[in-house]
Every structure is written in structure tokens, then in C-alpha cells.
């Protein structure tokens, strides 16, 4: 049996804790050991959660430890995942049982797939990606490493999302559109053309803000 540690004990970390309880691997493949966070009192106002064991920086990895990263910010996520992997730590993916995952789709290491998400045939989700509640990843969509697709967003057929992209709530990416590395797509946007690297777009149709 593996011991799961959740990196981050703030709001998103609490959500990931309850996701981990609902996933099919709980009590079969892993138990939840606790959180890693440098804010020792982050859970003081709450009950029912396992303890904050240590910070990521100071934690010494034990046999049978596995990890999931509950940080929403892409760059912070990369930083703390690297700290753990540099120590030899291993990550698992969490996929909620209500998610619809086509048998011909692929999900990488350390991914999080929330309730009622749908991954179509031929879709590929890279390592450490986040797929939020009720998101649609249609057929042949590619989601890059460390990318984040928020609640109710839709990536239609053939869309390519490169690494470290953030697609905010309820955005729609039109068929076969390319969203380049590090880009941000604002909430509720409708994207009909390529989004340049490290740019931010917003609106219907989406236009570049910076």
C-alpha cells in the first residue's frame, strides 16, 4: 500500500483531499498520509483533515510514499514538483470515477481529472496537467505538460494546448486551434485563432490583451 502526500494544504489542497478519497485507488492502492505545506497552521480552522507533516523543502521521502501536487499556479507547481522528483519522489494521477475517459485516450503522470470531465478518443493529456470539473476534452485534443483546463471549459476536436497553458473557466477553444506555451485564455472566452506563446487572450471572439 502506498502512502499519498498532498503538496499544498490550502483551498485547492483540501479539494484534492476529497477527490483522493473518492478515487478508486483509495484503500486499494494508497492511503492518505497527509499534507506538505510550509504554513503549519493552514488547516487550523478546519476539521477531519490529515495533518500537515512538513514542508516540501524539509520532507525526507520514505519508502512507499507517492505524491500529488495541489497547486493551481503553474510555475509554483513546477517548482515544488521538481523538489520532490529531485529527491527521488514519485507522483500518481487522480481520476474521479465519474470522469468519462475514452479507452483510446492517454493520461500522463501526476495528472488530476475531476468530476464529470470527458476525455474523447485519441486525446492526450501530458504530465502534471489539471482537468477541472465538467471540462470537455474532445477527440484528438492534446493537452501539454503542466497545463490547466478549468471548470466547464471546452477544447473541441483537434485542439492543441502546449505546455504550461491556463484555460480559465467556461472558455471554448474552437476546432484545431493551437494555444502556444505559457498562454492564458480568460474565463468565458471563445478562441477561434492561434494563441501566441506567453500571451493572454479574452473575449468573444478572443483578442490579445498582452
TIMARLO-360954 format. One record per residue: residue number from 1; residue in three letters; x, y negated, z negated of N, C-alpha, C, O in turn. Coordinates in steps of 0.05 Angstrom, whole numbers, plus 5000, padded with zeros to 4 digits. Atoms other than C-alpha are relative to their C-alpha. Example, Ala and Ser with C-alpha at 12.3 -4.5 7.8 and 13.67 -1.06 7.14 Angstrom:
<recs>
REC   k   r   nu   nv   nw  cau  cav  caw   cu   cv   cw   ou   ov   ow
REC   1 ALA 5018 5024 5000 5246 5090 4844 5018 4976 5000 5039 4976 4987
REC   2 SER 4984 5024 5001 5273 5021 4857 4985 4978 4986 4995 4956 4982
</recs>
This chain:
<recs>
REC   k   r   nu   nv   nw  cau  cav  caw   cu   cv   cw   ou   ov   ow
REC   1 UNK 5017 5024 5000 5000 5000 5000 5018 4975 5000 5036 4973 4984
REC   2 UNK 4986 5025 4999 5026 4931 5019 4989 4980 4981 4966 4981 4973
REC   3 UNK 5009 5022 5017 5023 4870 4975 5001 4974 5016 5022 4965 5024
REC   4 UNK 5003 5024 4984 4997 4809 5011 5004 4974 4984 4992 4971 4963
REC   5 UNK 4996 5026 5012 5022 4740 4993 4991 4979 5020 4998 4980 5043
REC   6 UNK 5011 5021 4983 4987 4678 5020 5017 4975 4996 5019 4965 4973
REC   7 UNK 4984 5024 5001 5031 4619 5036 4982 4976 5001 4970 4970 5022
REC   8 UNK 5018 5023 5002 4993 4557 5013 4976 5007 4983 4961 5025 4989
REC   9 UNK 5023 4995 5019 4943 4553 4955 4981 4976 4999 4967 4973 4980
REC  10 UNK 5019 5023 4999 4906 4490 4976 4974 5009 5013 4968 5033 5012
REC  11 UNK 5026 4993 4990 4838 4488 5010 5000 5022 5021 4984 5041 5019
REC  12 UNK 5000 4979 4979 4856 4529 5071 5010 5027 4989 5000 5048 4997
REC  13 UNK 4991 4976 5013 4893 4579 5028 4978 5015 4986 4977 5039 4986
REC  14 UNK 5023 4987 5013 4830 4591 4988 4982 5013 5020 4971 5035 5015
REC  15 UNK 5016 4987 4978 4792 4604 5053 5013 5026 5009 4999 5046 5013
REC  16 UNK 4986 4976 4990 4845 4653 5075 4998 5023 4979 4997 5046 4987
REC  17 UNK 5003 4979 5021 4840 4690 5008 4974 5015 5004 4973 5039 5004
REC  18 UNK 5026 4986 4996 4766 4704 5020 4999 5014 5027 4985 5035 5029
REC  19 UNK 4998 4986 4975 4780 4722 5092 5014 5027 4996 5005 5048 5006
REC  20 UNK 4984 4975 5004 4832 4773 5069 4983 5021 4984 4986 5045 4989
REC  21 UNK 5017 4982 5014 4781 4803 5021 4980 5014 5018 4972 5037 5013
REC  22 UNK 5020 4989 4983 4733 4815 5078 5011 5017 5023 4996 5031 5036
REC  23 UNK 4988 4986 4977 4782 4844 5129 5002 5030 4993 5003 5038 4970
REC  24 UNK 5002 4971 5004 4782 4919 5139 5025 5012 4987 5023 5034 4975
REC  25 UNK 4976 4990 5012 4853 4927 5115 5001 4998 4969 5018 5011 4956
REC  26 UNK 5000 5004 5029 4836 4904 5044 4994 5026 4985 4974 5039 4991
REC  27 UNK 5000 4975 5017 4846 4961 4993 5008 5025 5015 5012 5046 5003
REC  28 UNK 4991 4977 4985 4865 5007 5050 5029 4997 5009 5045 5016 5008
REC  29 UNK 4973 5006 4991 4928 4974 5077 5015 4981 4982 5040 4981 4980
REC  30 UNK 4987 5020 5017 4941 4917 5028 4982 4993 4976 4957 4995 4978
REC  31 UNK 5013 5014 5022 4923 4887 4961 5010 4971 5001 5031 4966 5012
REC  32 UNK 4992 5028 5000 4927 4812 4949 5015 4994 4974 5004 4995 4952
REC  33 UNK 4982 5005 5023 4986 4796 4904 4997 4972 4988 4999 4969 4964
REC  34 UNK 5002 5027 5010 4977 4721 4900 5009 4980 5021 5011 4987 5045
REC  35 UNK 4993 5022 4982 4998 4655 4930 5029 4991 4996 5041 4995 4974
REC  36 UNK 4974 5015 5002 5064 4619 4944 4994 4971 5006 4984 4964 5027
REC  37 UNK 5005 5029 4997 5060 4544 4934 5017 4985 4980 5021 4994 4958
REC  38 UNK 4983 5015 5019 5105 4491 4904 4984 4983 4981 4996 4970 4963
REC  39 UNK 5017 5014 5019 5046 4458 4870 4987 5021 4981 4967 5033 4987
REC  40 UNK 5007 4978 5018 5038 4504 4810 4971 4997 4989 4959 5017 4982
REC  41 UNK 5027 5004 5010 4972 4473 4788 4978 4998 5021 4956 4988 5016
REC  42 UNK 5018 5003 4978 4938 4476 4856 4973 5014 4996 4953 5006 5007
REC  43 UNK 5025 4985 5004 4886 4526 4831 4988 4996 4972 4970 5010 4964
REC  44 UNK 5009 5004 5028 4875 4498 4761 4970 4994 4998 4958 5001 4978
REC  45 UNK 5029 5008 5001 4805 4472 4778 4982 5023 5010 4958 5019 5012
REC  46 UNK 5016 4979 4988 4783 4539 4807 5003 5026 4983 5022 5029 4968
REC  47 UNK 4999 4974 5013 4768 4609 4782 5000 5022 5021 4995 5017 5044
REC  48 UNK 5001 4975 4984 4772 4680 4810 5023 5004 5019 5024 5025 5032
REC  49 UNK 4977 4996 4981 4836 4669 4850 5023 5014 4986 5027 5011 4962
REC  50 UNK 4975 4989 5011 4900 4708 4840 5020 4978 4995 5015 4955 5004
REC  51 UNK 4982 5022 5009 4960 4669 4812 5017 4989 5023 5022 5002 5043
REC  52 UNK 4978 5011 4984 5009 4623 4846 5026 5012 4987 5033 5005 4964
REC  53 UNK 4978 4985 5011 5071 4666 4837 5026 4984 5000 5041 4985 4981
REC  54 UNK 4975 5016 4998 5126 4619 4861 4997 4982 5024 4977 4982 5038
REC  55 UNK 4999 5016 4975 5145 4570 4915 5012 5018 5022 5024 5039 5017
REC  56 UNK 4989 4985 4977 5164 4596 4985 5031 4999 4998 5044 5019 5002
REC  57 UNK 4971 5003 5001 5234 4568 4974 5013 5019 4980 5035 5030 4985
REC  58 UNK 4987 4985 5021 5247 4606 4910 4992 5030 4999 5005 5045 4984
REC  59 UNK 5010 4972 5002 5208 4671 4921 5021 5020 5011 5032 5016 5032
REC  60 UNK 4983 4978 4991 5250 4734 4925 4982 5023 5009 4965 5033 4994
REC  61 UNK 5018 4980 4987 5217 4784 4972 5005 5028 4988 5028 5036 4984
REC  62 UNK 5000 4974 5011 5200 4851 4942 4992 5021 5020 4981 5015 5042
REC  63 UNK 5009 4978 4983 5190 4919 4973 4970 5000 5002 4956 4996 4983
REC  64 UNK 5029 4998 4993 5121 4926 5006 4986 4973 5001 4962 4972 5005
REC  65 UNK 5012 5027 4996 5110 4850 5008 4994 4996 5030 5010 5003 5047
REC  66 UNK 5006 5011 4974 5075 4823 5070 4987 4973 4996 4979 4966 4974
REC  67 UNK 5007 5028 5003 5054 4752 5085 4980 4991 5021 4979 5002 5043
REC  68 UNK 5016 5015 4981 5002 4708 5118 5003 4970 4993 5004 4963 4970
REC  69 UNK 4995 5028 5004 5011 4633 5127 4974 4984 5002 4961 4984 5023
REC  70 UNK 5025 5015 5001 4952 4589 5106 5006 4970 5000 4997 4955 4982
REC  71 UNK 4994 5028 4996 4978 4522 5130 4989 4992 5027 4995 5005 5047
REC  72 UNK 5013 5008 4975 4939 4484 5183 5019 4984 5018 5017 4985 5042
REC  73 UNK 4982 5016 4984 4994 4436 5205 5021 5017 5013 5034 5033 5000
REC  74 UNK 4983 4982 4984 5034 4468 5260 5029 4999 4991 5042 5020 4988
REC  75 UNK 4972 5002 5006 5102 4441 5241 5007 5010 4972 5027 5023 4967
REC  76 UNK 4996 4989 5027 5095 4457 5167 4998 5030 5000 5013 5044 4987
REC  77 UNK 5003 4971 4997 5072 4526 5186 5025 5013 5011 5035 5033 5000
REC  78 UNK 4975 4990 4989 5134 4537 5229 5022 5000 4979 5037 5019 4976
REC  79 UNK 4979 5003 5020 5179 4513 5173 4999 5022 4979 5019 5035 4973
REC  80 UNK 5002 4980 5022 5152 4560 5119 5000 5029 5010 5010 5046 4996
REC  81 UNK 4997 4973 4988 5145 4620 5165 5029 5007 5004 5038 5029 4999
REC  82 UNK 4972 4995 4996 5218 4612 5183 5014 5006 4973 5032 5023 4973
REC  83 UNK 4988 4994 5026 5237 4610 5109 4996 5029 4992 5015 5042 4982
REC  84 UNK 5006 4972 5007 5203 4677 5099 5014 5020 5019 5026 5039 5010
REC  85 UNK 4988 4981 4982 5228 4711 5162 5031 5000 4997 5043 5020 5002
REC  86 UNK 4971 5001 5004 5299 4687 5148 5008 5017 4976 5031 5026 4974
REC  87 UNK 4995 4982 5023 5294 4726 5082 4993 5029 5006 4997 5047 4989
REC  88 UNK 5007 4972 4993 5271 4788 5120 4970 5007 4996 4963 5030 4998
REC  89 UNK 5029 4995 5005 5196 4780 5105 4985 5006 5025 4993 4998 5047
REC  90 UNK 5016 4991 4978 5143 4810 5149 4971 4988 4997 4961 4986 4975
REC  91 UNK 5027 5012 5000 5076 4779 5169 4980 5020 5013 4987 5037 5030
REC  92 UNK 5022 4984 4988 5009 4813 5184 4980 4981 5012 4981 4957 5006
REC  93 UNK 5023 5015 4990 4948 4789 5222 4975 5006 4985 4972 5029 4975
REC  94 UNK 5026 4996 5013 4880 4780 5191 4978 4994 5021 4977 4972 5032
REC  95 UNK 5022 5003 4980 4819 4791 5237 4974 5007 4986 4970 5030 4977
REC  96 UNK 5025 4995 5013 4750 4784 5208 4984 5021 5015 4984 5022 5040
REC  97 UNK 5015 4978 4987 4705 4845 5222 4977 4990 5018 4968 5006 5035
REC  98 UNK 5021 5010 4982 4652 4801 5255 5011 4988 5026 4996 4982 5044
REC  99 UNK 4988 5010 4975 4701 4776 5308 4997 5021 5021 4999 5045 5016
REC 100 UNK 5003 4982 4977 4689 4806 5376 5026 4999 5016 5032 4979 5029
REC 101 UNK 4974 4999 4987 4756 4828 5404 5000 5021 5021 4999 5045 5015
REC 102 UNK 5000 4981 4978 4757 4860 5472 5024 5019 4998 5046 5011 4990
REC 103 UNK 4979 4980 5002 4797 4924 5476 5024 4994 5018 5046 5005 5014
REC 104 UNK 4978 5007 4982 4839 4894 5532 5013 4973 4993 5028 4962 5009
REC 105 UNK 4986 5024 5009 4859 4832 5493 5023 5007 4982 5025 5030 4973
REC 106 UNK 4976 4995 5016 4924 4825 5454 5002 4977 4979 4999 4954 4986
REC 107 UNK 4996 5019 5022 4936 4791 5387 5027 5004 4988 5035 5027 4981
REC 108 UNK 4973 4998 5010 5006 4776 5362 5002 5003 4970 4983 5009 4956
REC 109 UNK 4993 4997 5028 5039 4778 5294 4992 4975 4984 4994 4953 4994
REC 110 UNK 5006 5023 5018 5015 4734 5236 4977 4983 5008 4975 4960 4999
REC 111 UNK 5023 5016 4991 4951 4711 5270 4977 5002 4980 4975 5020 4964
REC 112 UNK 5025 5001 5016 4886 4691 5236 4977 4996 5019 4976 4977 5034
REC 113 UNK 5024 5002 4983 4820 4704 5270 4975 5001 4981 4971 5021 4968
REC 114 UNK 5022 5003 5019 4758 4680 5232 4974 5012 5010 4973 5024 5032
REC 115 UNK 5026 4989 4995 4685 4700 5231 4989 4991 5027 4991 4968 5035
REC 116 UNK 5016 5005 4976 4646 4706 5296 5016 4988 5024 5004 4978 5043
REC 117 UNK 4983 5007 4977 4705 4688 5341 4996 5021 5022 4991 5044 5015
REC 118 UNK 5002 4981 4978 4703 4721 5410 5025 4998 5018 5032 4976 5027
REC 119 UNK 4977 4998 4982 4764 4743 5450 4994 5018 5023 4989 5042 5020
REC 120 UNK 5008 4986 4976 4750 4763 5521 5021 5018 5012 5044 5019 5003
REC 121 UNK 4983 4981 4986 4780 4815 5567 5025 4986 5011 5023 4965 5025
REC 122 UNK 4975 5011 4989 4853 4802 5584 5011 4976 4985 5031 4964 4993
REC 123 UNK 4990 5023 5015 4860 4746 5533 5025 5008 4983 5027 5031 4974
REC 124 UNK 4975 4995 5015 4928 4740 5498 5003 4978 4979 5002 4954 4986
REC 125 UNK 4996 5019 5022 4938 4706 5430 5028 5005 4989 5034 5026 4980
REC 126 UNK 4972 4998 5009 5010 4692 5412 5004 5001 4970 4984 5000 4955
REC 127 UNK 4994 4997 5028 5045 4699 5346 4993 4976 4983 4996 4953 4993
REC 128 UNK 5006 5020 5019 5021 4659 5286 4979 4979 5009 4979 4957 5000
REC 129 UNK 5021 5017 4991 4962 4630 5323 4976 5001 4980 4973 5020 4966
REC 130 UNK 5024 5002 5017 4898 4608 5287 4976 4997 5017 4974 4978 5033
REC 131 UNK 5026 5001 4985 4829 4622 5317 4978 4997 4979 4973 5016 4964
REC 132 UNK 5019 5006 5021 4776 4590 5274 4972 5011 5006 4967 5025 5026
REC 133 UNK 5027 4989 5000 4702 4606 5262 4985 4993 5026 4986 4971 5035
REC 134 UNK 5018 5003 4977 4657 4617 5323 5014 4987 5024 5001 4973 5040
REC 135 UNK 4985 5009 4977 4711 4600 5373 4998 5020 5023 4996 5045 5018
REC 136 UNK 5002 4982 4977 4706 4629 5444 5026 4998 5015 5034 4976 5025
REC 137 UNK 4976 4997 4983 4770 4652 5478 4992 5018 5023 4990 5043 5019
REC 138 UNK 5012 4985 4978 4744 4674 5546 5021 5019 5014 5044 5020 5006
REC 139 UNK 4983 4981 4986 4773 4725 5595 5025 4987 5011 5025 4965 5021
REC 140 UNK 4974 5008 4988 4846 4718 5615 5012 4974 4989 5029 4962 5002
REC 141 UNK 4988 5023 5013 4860 4660 5568 5025 5007 4985 5028 5029 4974
REC 142 UNK 4975 4996 5015 4930 4653 5539 5002 4978 4979 5001 4954 4985
REC 143 UNK 4996 5018 5022 4940 4622 5471 5029 5003 4990 5037 5025 4983
REC 144 UNK 4972 4998 5006 5012 4605 5454 5006 5004 4970 4988 5002 4954
REC 145 UNK 4991 4997 5027 5052 4617 5391 4995 4975 4984 4999 4952 4993
REC 146 UNK 5005 5021 5019 5033 4574 5331 4978 4981 5008 4974 4960 4996
REC 147 UNK 5022 5017 4992 4974 4544 5368 4975 5004 4982 4972 5025 4969
REC 148 UNK 5023 5000 5018 4909 4528 5332 4975 4992 5016 4976 4971 5030
REC 149 UNK 5025 5006 4987 4838 4530 5360 4978 4999 4979 4972 5019 4967
REC 150 UNK 5018 5004 5022 4787 4501 5312 4972 5009 5006 4965 5018 5028
REC 151 UNK 5027 4989 4999 4715 4519 5298 4984 4990 5024 4984 4967 5032
REC 152 UNK 5018 5005 4978 4666 4523 5357 5013 4989 5025 4999 4979 5043
REC 153 UNK 4987 5008 4976 4718 4505 5408 4997 5023 5021 4993 5046 5014
REC 154 UNK 5003 4980 4979 4714 4540 5476 5023 4997 5020 5028 4975 5031
REC 155 UNK 4980 4998 4979 4771 4560 5521 4989 5018 5022 4988 5042 5019
REC 156 UNK 5014 4984 4980 4738 4582 5586 5021 5016 5017 5045 5013 5013
REC 157 UNK 4984 4981 4986 4765 4633 5635 5025 4989 5013 5025 4969 5026
REC 158 UNK 4975 5007 4988 4838 4629 5655 5015 4977 4989 5035 4969 4999
REC 159 UNK 4986 5022 5013 4857 4572 5609 5026 5009 4989 5029 5032 4979
REC 160 UNK 4974 4994 5012 4929 4570 5586 5007 4978 4980 5009 4954 4986
REC 161 UNK 4992 5017 5022 4946 4539 5519 5029 5007 4992 5034 5029 4983
REC 162 UNK 4972 4994 5007 5021 4534 5508 5005 4999 4970 4986 4997 4955
REC 163 UNK 4993 4999 5028 5058 4537 5442 4994 4974 4985 4996 4952 4996
REC 164 UNK 5002 5023 5019 5043 4491 5382 4979 4980 5008 4981 4956 5002
REC 165 UNK 5023 5017 4992 4978 4463 5411 4979 5000 4979 4975 5021 4966
REC 166 UNK 5023 5001 5018 4920 4440 5368 4975 4992 5016 4974 4970 5028
REC 167 UNK 5026 5005 4988 4849 4444 5397 4980 4996 4978 4974 5014 4963
REC 168 UNK 5018 5006 5023 4802 4409 5349 4971 5009 5005 4964 5018 5026
REC 169 UNK 5028 4989 5002 4730 4426 5331 4983 4993 5025 4982 4970 5033
REC 170 UNK 5020 5002 4979 4680 4437 5388 5010 4989 5026 4995 4981 5043
REC 171 UNK 4989 5007 4974 4728 4418 5444 4995 5022 5020 4993 5046 5013
REC 172 UNK 5003 4981 4978 4717 4452 5511 5022 4996 5020 5027 4973 5030
REC 173 UNK 4979 5001 4980 4774 4468 5558 4990 5014 5025 4983 5037 5024
REC 174 UNK 5012 4990 4976 4750 4477 5629 5018 5022 5013 5041 5025 5007
REC 175 UNK 4987 4976 4988 4769 4538 5672 5027 4993 5011 5031 4973 5026
REC 176 UNK 4972 5000 4989 4843 4548 5688 5016 4975 4994 5036 4970 5007
REC 177 UNK 4985 5024 5008 4865 4483 5655 5024 5008 4983 5022 5027 4967
REC 178 UNK 4976 4995 5015 4935 4482 5627 5003 4978 4979 5002 4954 4985
REC 179 UNK 4994 5019 5022 4948 4449 5559 5029 5006 4991 5035 5027 4981
REC 180 UNK 4972 4997 5004 5022 4438 5550 5008 5000 4971 4993 4992 4953
REC 181 UNK 4990 4996 5027 5065 4450 5488 4997 4975 4983 5003 4952 4992
REC 182 UNK 5001 5022 5020 5052 4407 5427 4977 4980 5004 4976 4960 4989
REC 183 UNK 5022 5018 4995 4989 4374 5455 4978 5002 4978 4976 5023 4965
REC 184 UNK 5023 5001 5017 4928 4354 5414 4975 4993 5016 4976 4974 5032
REC 185 UNK 5026 5005 4987 4856 4357 5440 4980 4992 4979 4975 5008 4961
REC 186 UNK 5018 5010 5020 4807 4315 5400 4974 5015 4998 4965 5028 5017
REC 187 UNK 5025 4986 5005 4743 4342 5370 4979 4991 5020 4976 4967 5026
REC 188 UNK 5022 5005 4982 4685 4347 5418 5008 4992 5029 4990 4985 5045
REC 189 UNK 4991 5008 4973 4727 4333 5480 4993 5021 5021 4991 5045 5015
REC 190 UNK 5003 4982 4977 4715 4363 5549 5024 4995 5018 5026 4974 5031
REC 191 UNK 4974 5003 4986 4782 4375 5583 4997 5013 5028 4991 5036 5030
REC 192 UNK 5003 4990 4973 4780 4381 5659 5026 4999 5016 5026 5008 5039
REC 193 UNK 4974 5000 4986 4853 4370 5678 5023 5005 4981 5019 5005 4957
REC 194 UNK 4976 4993 5016 4923 4388 5654 5005 4979 4978 5003 4955 4983
REC 195 UNK 4993 5017 5023 4943 4360 5586 5031 5002 4997 5042 5023 4995
REC 196 UNK 4971 5001 5000 5016 4338 5584 5011 5007 4972 4998 5005 4952
REC 197 UNK 4986 4993 5024 5066 4360 5532 5000 4978 4979 5006 4955 4986
REC 198 UNK 4999 5019 5023 5061 4327 5463 4981 4977 5003 4984 4957 4989
REC 199 UNK 5019 5022 4997 5003 4283 5486 4975 5006 4984 4970 5029 4975
REC 200 UNK 5025 4997 5013 4936 4271 5453 4978 4990 5019 4980 4969 5030
REC 201 UNK 5022 5008 4983 4871 4270 5493 4974 5002 4985 4971 5017 4965
REC 202 UNK 5026 5001 5014 4800 4255 5473 4979 4989 5019 4984 4972 5036
REC 203 UNK 5023 5011 4986 4731 4244 5503 4988 5019 5020 4997 5042 5022
REC 204 UNK 5015 4984 4980 4684 4270 5557 4996 4983 5025 4978 4966 5026
REC 205 UNK 4977 4981 4999 4720 4276 5604 5023 4989 4983 5025 4965 4979
REC 206 UNK 4978 5007 5018 4782 4276 5560 5020 4983 5015 5028 4989 5038
REC 207 UNK 4979 5017 4989 4832 4220 5573 5022 4998 4979 5018 5003 4955
REC 208 UNK 4977 5000 5017 4901 4210 5544 4999 4975 4982 4995 4953 4991
REC 209 UNK 4999 5022 5019 4906 4167 5481 5029 4992 4994 5035 4969 4991
REC 210 UNK 4972 5006 5004 4981 4173 5471 5017 5023 5011 5042 5022 5010
</recs>
